[in-house]
Amino acid sequence: MKKITLLGLLALPALIGCSQQINFITLSKVIYKNAIHSGEKSFKIAEYKQNGRSEVYRRNKQSFLHGILDTIFIVERYNAETASISGTIFSNKGKVNYSYDKKDLALLKEPVFTRYQLNLLAKWDTVAIREEEKKNEIVFGGNIISANRCVIQNGRWVIKEIYFKDFFNLKRDQ
Protein backbone atom coordinates (compact mmCIF):
# COMPACT_ATOMS: atom_id res chain seq x y z
CA MET A 1 0.00 0.00 0.00
CA LYS A 2 2.83 2.39 0.86
CA LYS A 3 4.48 1.65 -2.48
CA ILE A 4 1.31 2.55 -4.40
CA THR A 5 0.84 5.78 -2.44
CA LEU A 6 4.49 6.73 -2.91
CA LEU A 7 4.28 5.95 -6.64
CA GLY A 8 1.13 8.06 -6.88
CA LEU A 9 2.82 10.99 -5.14
CA LEU A 10 5.80 10.72 -7.47
CA ALA A 11 3.57 10.66 -10.55
CA LEU A 12 1.50 13.69 -9.45
CA PRO A 13 4.17 16.33 -10.22
CA ALA A 14 4.67 14.81 -13.67
CA LEU A 15 0.95 15.07 -14.40
CA ILE A 16 0.81 18.64 -13.11
CA GLY A 17 3.86 19.49 -15.22
CA CYS A 18 2.21 18.12 -18.34
CA SER A 19 -0.99 20.09 -17.75
CA GLN A 20 1.01 23.27 -17.23
CA GLN A 21 2.79 22.75 -20.54
CA ILE A 22 -0.40 22.68 -22.57
CA ASN A 23 -2.34 25.72 -21.37
CA PHE A 24 -3.05 28.71 -23.59
CA ILE A 25 -0.59 31.11 -21.93
CA THR A 26 2.25 28.63 -22.43
CA LEU A 27 1.19 28.21 -26.05
CA SER A 28 1.21 31.97 -26.57
CA LYS A 29 4.76 32.18 -25.20
CA VAL A 30 5.92 29.34 -27.46
CA ILE A 31 4.45 31.15 -30.50
CA TYR A 32 6.25 34.33 -29.44
CA LYS A 33 9.58 32.50 -29.15
CA ASN A 34 9.04 30.78 -32.51
CA ALA A 35 8.26 34.13 -34.16
CA ILE A 36 11.49 35.62 -32.82
CA HIS A 37 13.57 32.67 -34.01
CA SER A 38 11.87 32.39 -37.40
CA GLY A 39 12.54 36.01 -38.31
CA GLU A 40 9.37 37.90 -37.38
CA LYS A 41 10.14 41.34 -38.81
CA SER A 42 10.08 42.93 -35.41
CA PHE A 43 10.28 41.28 -32.04
CA LYS A 44 8.12 44.19 -30.84
CA ILE A 45 5.29 43.07 -33.14
CA ALA A 46 5.65 39.49 -31.88
CA GLU A 47 5.58 40.77 -28.31
CA TYR A 48 2.56 42.96 -29.09
CA LYS A 49 0.71 39.94 -30.50
CA GLN A 50 1.55 37.91 -27.41
CA ASN A 51 0.27 40.71 -25.17
CA GLY A 52 -2.99 40.76 -27.15
CA ARG A 53 -3.45 36.99 -26.80
CA SER A 54 -2.72 37.21 -23.07
CA GLU A 55 -5.36 39.92 -22.67
CA VAL A 56 -7.91 37.81 -24.56
CA TYR A 57 -7.21 34.96 -22.15
CA ARG A 58 -7.26 37.16 -19.05
CA ARG A 59 -10.44 39.09 -19.90
CA ASN A 60 -12.44 36.24 -21.40
CA LYS A 61 -12.59 33.88 -18.43
CA GLN A 62 -15.58 31.86 -19.69
CA SER A 63 -13.88 31.14 -23.00
CA PHE A 64 -12.92 27.71 -24.32
CA LEU A 65 -9.32 28.91 -23.91
CA HIS A 66 -9.55 28.12 -20.19
CA GLY A 67 -10.54 24.51 -20.83
CA ILE A 68 -8.72 21.48 -22.15
CA LEU A 69 -7.12 22.27 -25.49
CA ASP A 70 -6.00 19.82 -28.15
CA THR A 71 -5.98 21.65 -31.49
CA ILE A 72 -6.26 25.41 -31.75
CA PHE A 73 -5.78 27.96 -34.53
CA ILE A 74 -4.48 31.48 -33.91
CA VAL A 75 -4.86 33.89 -36.81
CA GLU A 76 -3.56 37.45 -36.51
CA ARG A 77 -3.20 40.53 -38.65
CA TYR A 78 -0.97 43.46 -37.70
CA ASN A 79 -1.96 46.83 -39.15
CA ALA A 80 1.12 49.07 -39.27
CA GLU A 81 -0.94 52.20 -40.00
CA THR A 82 -2.97 51.93 -36.81
CA ALA A 83 -0.46 49.86 -34.79
CA SER A 84 -3.24 47.43 -33.96
CA ILE A 85 -3.76 43.70 -34.08
CA SER A 86 -6.93 41.92 -35.05
CA GLY A 87 -7.24 38.24 -34.52
CA THR A 88 -9.32 35.12 -34.31
CA ILE A 89 -8.57 32.19 -32.06
CA PHE A 90 -10.64 29.11 -32.80
CA SER A 91 -10.98 25.40 -32.28
CA ASN A 92 -13.79 22.88 -32.48
CA LYS A 93 -14.82 24.12 -29.00
CA GLY A 94 -15.26 27.81 -29.76
CA LYS A 95 -14.07 30.99 -31.37
CA VAL A 96 -13.08 34.43 -30.17
CA ASN A 97 -12.53 37.50 -32.37
CA TYR A 98 -10.62 40.45 -31.00
CA SER A 99 -8.91 43.72 -31.70
CA TYR A 100 -5.97 44.90 -29.59
CA ASP A 101 -4.71 48.46 -29.73
CA LYS A 102 -2.15 49.83 -27.28
CA LYS A 103 -3.35 47.78 -24.32
CA ASP A 104 -7.03 48.25 -25.20
CA LEU A 105 -8.74 44.96 -25.98
CA ALA A 106 -12.09 44.69 -27.73
CA LEU A 107 -13.79 41.30 -27.97
CA LEU A 108 -15.66 41.40 -31.25
CA LYS A 109 -18.89 39.76 -32.33
CA GLU A 110 -18.23 40.33 -36.03
CA PRO A 111 -15.67 38.12 -37.79
CA VAL A 112 -12.14 39.41 -38.36
CA PHE A 113 -11.42 37.02 -41.25
CA THR A 114 -13.69 35.56 -43.90
CA ARG A 115 -15.37 32.21 -43.39
CA TYR A 116 -13.46 30.94 -46.43
CA GLN A 117 -10.08 31.94 -44.94
CA LEU A 118 -10.90 30.22 -41.65
CA ASN A 119 -12.12 27.07 -43.46
CA LEU A 120 -8.87 26.86 -45.43
CA LEU A 121 -6.91 27.27 -42.21
CA ALA A 122 -9.01 24.68 -40.36
CA LYS A 123 -8.16 22.20 -43.15
CA TRP A 124 -4.59 23.58 -43.14
CA ASP A 125 -4.77 23.77 -46.92
CA THR A 126 -1.64 25.86 -47.48
CA VAL A 127 -1.64 25.18 -51.24
CA ALA A 128 -5.11 26.74 -51.62
CA ILE A 129 -4.09 29.65 -49.36
CA ARG A 130 -1.09 30.38 -51.64
CA GLU A 131 -3.32 30.20 -54.72
CA GLU A 132 -5.86 32.56 -53.15
CA GLU A 133 -3.26 35.12 -52.15
CA LYS A 134 -2.03 35.19 -55.78
CA LYS A 135 -5.51 35.42 -57.34
CA ASN A 136 -7.36 37.57 -54.80
CA GLU A 137 -4.74 39.57 -52.90
CA ILE A 138 -5.94 42.81 -51.36
CA VAL A 139 -3.56 45.16 -53.14
CA PHE A 140 -4.23 48.44 -51.31
CA GLY A 141 -4.30 48.25 -47.54
CA GLY A 142 -3.87 44.49 -47.41
CA ASN A 143 -1.84 43.15 -44.54
CA ILE A 144 0.20 40.06 -43.89
CA ILE A 145 -1.68 37.46 -41.87
CA SER A 146 0.09 35.05 -39.57
CA ALA A 147 -1.66 31.80 -38.78
CA ASN A 148 -0.63 29.08 -36.36
CA ARG A 149 -2.02 25.56 -36.19
CA CYS A 150 -1.27 24.26 -32.71
CA VAL A 151 -1.70 20.59 -31.83
CA ILE A 152 -0.80 18.78 -28.64
CA GLN A 153 1.34 15.71 -29.22
CA ASN A 154 2.94 13.79 -26.36
CA GLY A 155 2.14 16.57 -23.89
CA ARG A 156 3.82 19.31 -25.96
CA TRP A 157 2.62 21.87 -28.45
CA VAL A 158 3.49 21.18 -32.09
CA ILE A 159 3.03 24.39 -34.05
CA LYS A 160 2.81 24.90 -37.80
CA GLU A 161 2.89 28.45 -39.05
CA ILE A 162 2.08 30.23 -42.29
CA TYR A 163 2.32 33.89 -43.27
CA PHE A 164 0.22 35.03 -46.21
CA LYS A 165 -1.14 38.15 -47.86
CA ASP A 166 -4.73 39.01 -47.03
CA PHE A 167 -7.15 38.01 -49.79
CA PHE A 168 -10.79 38.64 -50.60
CA ASN A 169 -13.15 37.62 -53.40
CA LEU A 170 -16.23 39.87 -53.51
CA LYS A 171 -18.52 37.22 -55.02
CA ARG A 172 -17.54 34.52 -52.54
CA ASP A 173 -16.67 36.38 -49.32
CA GLN A 174 -19.58 38.78 -48.83
C-alpha positions, 0 to 999 in steps of 0.5 A: 500500500505504501508503495502505491501511495508513494508511486502516486505521489511521485507521478503527481508532479509529472501530471501537473507538469504536463498540464502546465505545458499545454495551457493557452498562456504557455502556447502563446509564449511558445508562439512568441519564441518561434516568431522571434527565431523564425525572423518575425520582422520585429520582435516588438510586433511578436511581443505585441501579438503575445500581449494581445493573446494574453489579454484575450485569455485574461479578460475572457474567463468563460472562453474555451481557452480556459478549458482542455485544449487539443488543437487550436488555430491562432490567426492574426493581422498586424496593421502598421498604420494603426499599430493594432492587431486583429485576430481570431482564435478558434478550435472545435470548441469555440471561437473568439474575435478580437482587436488589440490596440495599445493595451485596449482589448475589444472582444468582437462579435463580427468576424475578423477574417472571412469564413473561407479563410478560416475554413482553409486554415481549419483544413490547413490547406496551405496550397489553396491559401497560396493560390488565393493570395495570388488570385485575390490579394488585397492590393491596397491596404492588405496586410500580412496574416500570420496563422498558427495551427497548434496541436498537442502531441505527447504533452507538448505543443506542435506548431505549424505556421504560415504567413500570407497576404490578405485576400478577398473575393467579392462574389464569394466572401460577402 
